[in-house]
Amino acid sequence: MKIHEDFIGLPVEAPVELTDTESRIIRLLEKNELSISEISVCLNQKPKSGILKKSLKILLNHGIICLTIPDKPNSPKQKYRITEKGLNLLKFKN
């Protein structure tokens, strides 16, 4: 079995199973950094939606997305961006 070159040198982890909401979030972040409000509009959800907040937390904990201002997680200017791990995950899933 040949290992895809994007995964050489990356730590081996169990495969990440994403929900539909999580998959949609990382596809949105592939193009732009977005705030929670912007993400919620794109997904037709309320910014305070429990599903949205849970999905963002899961993606952050898996290192698939990150905060643009990690020192100030509650900043009104806070946005989310996809990480290299998230980009590799998208390549693998496509």
GICOR-V223758 format. One record per residue. N is the residue number from 1. RES is the residue in one small letter. SS is DSSP state (A for helix, B for strand, O for the rest). PHI is phi in radians with two decimals (* if undefined). NEAR is the number of other C-alpha atoms within 8 Angstrom. Layout:
BEGIN
n=(N | N)
res=(RES | RES)
ss=(SS | SS)
phi=(PHI | PHI)
near=(NEAR | NEAR)
END
This chain:
BEGIN
n=(1 | 2 | 3 | 4 | 5 | 6 | 7 | 8 | 9 | 10 | 11 | 12 | 13 | 14 | 15 | 16 | 17 | 18 | 19 | 20 | 21 | 22 | 23 | 24 | 25 | 26 | 27 | 28 | 29 | 30 | 31 | 32 | 33 | 34 | 35 | 36 | 37 | 38 | 39 | 40 | 41 | 42 | 43 | 44 | 45 | 46 | 47 | 48 | 49 | 50 | 51 | 52 | 53 | 54 | 55 | 56 | 57 | 58 | 59 | 60 | 61 | 62 | 63 | 64 | 65 | 66 | 67 | 68 | 69 | 70 | 71 | 72 | 73 | 74 | 75 | 76 | 77 | 78 | 79 | 80 | 81 | 82 | 83 | 84 | 85 | 86 | 87 | 88 | 89 | 90 | 91 | 92 | 93 | 94)
res=(m | k | i | h | e | d | f | i | g | l | p | v | e | a | p | v | e | l | t | d | t | e | s | r | i | i | r | l | l | e | k | n | e | l | s | i | s | e | i | s | v | c | l | n | q | k | p | k | s | g | i | l | k | k | s | l | k | i | l | l | n | h | g | i | i | c | l | t | i | p | d | k | p | n | s | p | k | q | k | y | r | i | t | e | k | g | l | n | l | l | k | f | k | n)
ss=(O | O | O | O | A | A | A | O | O | O | O | O | O | O | O | O | O | O | O | A | A | A | A | A | A | A | A | A | A | A | A | O | O | B | O | A | A | A | A | A | A | A | A | O | O | O | O | O | O | A | A | A | A | A | A | A | A | A | A | A | A | O | O | O | B | B | B | O | O | O | O | O | O | O | O | O | O | O | O | B | B | B | O | A | A | A | A | A | A | A | A | A | A | O)
phi=(* | -1.55 | -1.57 | -1.08 | -1.02 | -1.20 | -1.76 | -1.16 | 1.56 | -1.49 | -1.10 | -1.43 | -2.35 | -1.15 | -1.03 | -1.64 | -1.66 | -1.76 | -1.33 | -1.05 | -1.09 | -1.08 | -1.09 | -1.14 | -1.10 | -1.19 | -1.17 | -1.11 | -1.32 | -1.11 | -1.65 | -2.62 | -1.37 | -2.36 | -1.43 | -1.09 | -1.13 | -1.14 | -1.11 | -1.08 | -1.10 | -1.09 | -1.68 | 1.02 | -2.17 | -1.37 | -1.00 | -1.63 | -1.01 | -1.10 | -1.13 | -1.12 | -1.10 | -1.13 | -1.10 | -1.10 | -1.09 | -1.09 | -1.11 | -1.13 | -1.12 | -1.50 | 1.30 | -1.46 | -2.27 | -2.50 | -1.50 | -1.36 | -2.23 | -1.07 | -1.28 | -2.32 | -1.07 | -1.77 | -1.10 | -1.12 | -1.61 | -1.09 | -2.34 | -2.02 | -2.39 | -1.38 | -1.66 | -1.08 | -1.06 | -1.13 | -1.09 | -1.10 | -1.11 | -1.11 | -1.06 | -1.17 | -1.33 | -1.46)
near=(2 | 3 | 6 | 6 | 5 | 5 | 8 | 7 | 4 | 5 | 4 | 4 | 4 | 4 | 4 | 4 | 4 | 7 | 6 | 6 | 9 | 11 | 9 | 9 | 9 | 12 | 9 | 9 | 12 | 9 | 6 | 7 | 9 | 11 | 10 | 9 | 9 | 8 | 12 | 12 | 10 | 7 | 7 | 6 | 9 | 8 | 10 | 6 | 8 | 6 | 6 | 12 | 9 | 8 | 10 | 9 | 8 | 8 | 11 | 10 | 7 | 7 | 10 | 14 | 13 | 11 | 10 | 8 | 9 | 7 | 4 | 7 | 8 | 5 | 7 | 4 | 5 | 12 | 11 | 13 | 13 | 14 | 10 | 7 | 9 | 12 | 11 | 10 | 8 | 9 | 7 | 6 | 5 | 4)
END
